[in-house]
Amino acid sequence: MIINSLMATLHHIFAFAVTATLVYEFVAFRKNLTVEEARRILHVDSAYGISAGLLIVVGLLRVFFFEKGSAFYLNSNMYWIKMALFIIVGLLSIYPTVRFLKWRTALKENKAPEITDDEFKRIRLFVHLELTGIVLILLVAPMMARGIGA
């Protein structure tokens, strides 16, 4: 019983970390970043990816080895909606991450990244869509946990 609680706690910590890092990116990203701001966004984006990876690992452990058992989750429509949303958020995160990684060349030379208007709008849109996906996951998760849509 205690191990189930610990796994749930880890799951929530990583989910909050994913959300917090994404919110940081949304708030901190702007067209004219300083070198330090760009480095910080790059580091936070790395933390976002690591947190998402750990969230997947802990989530799968919970499904297959803890909690209610895999049959509960795998037979739940809400579980599959939640997984689809998580995959969509993950796919949406690729574009901003690739763009952020391209900043490394300029940052190594201690130069701020040059962000075009189009690139700024596109990255902002993708991060906004990711946050929307997170909100939808937060709406679906309690329904899944309560067996709605099973």
Steps between C-alpha positions, in 0.01 A plus 500: 500500500782742588681420176184592305493836678869558429453418133200734481708772665784453251249506214358829627844654559603426141164620365539827692860530376383459139233764554729742685777482241254550217341799675850643550571467128170669419571791735874541432506460122504827312643631178803685637660269754827566676770233495418407861124480432557278196730270700241478775227405251730236352565354848133512594408327174745222590333469841165485318616206288655315794186552710280376216718190461486424872125562497463234230713250693315551829164504322570168329621348826175611664291350220674163489624441855312723744166663564189349345667263256553522128149373413346805668708742294525317170122455484431866573416739217616789719841334542543482123382860456753605764777304325406648161510850647839431660637377167362807323661729760827311455487536123418870530805545723738387225493824301582736790769264629669477160490880467641545852780251429598701191577791733801312642733621223428866575506441875845336482621826347321687781250646252125521546299292254344679206130421493297606198143621540371187328708269720389687813133465408538133411686407821249697706212318328653157560564571869146634535360185337712285734354683800150449362575128473617495863173664609304238307705223666414655838131485408516137387725357775249513788231347280738216416593450867131473593422246231293733283501382139601145584 
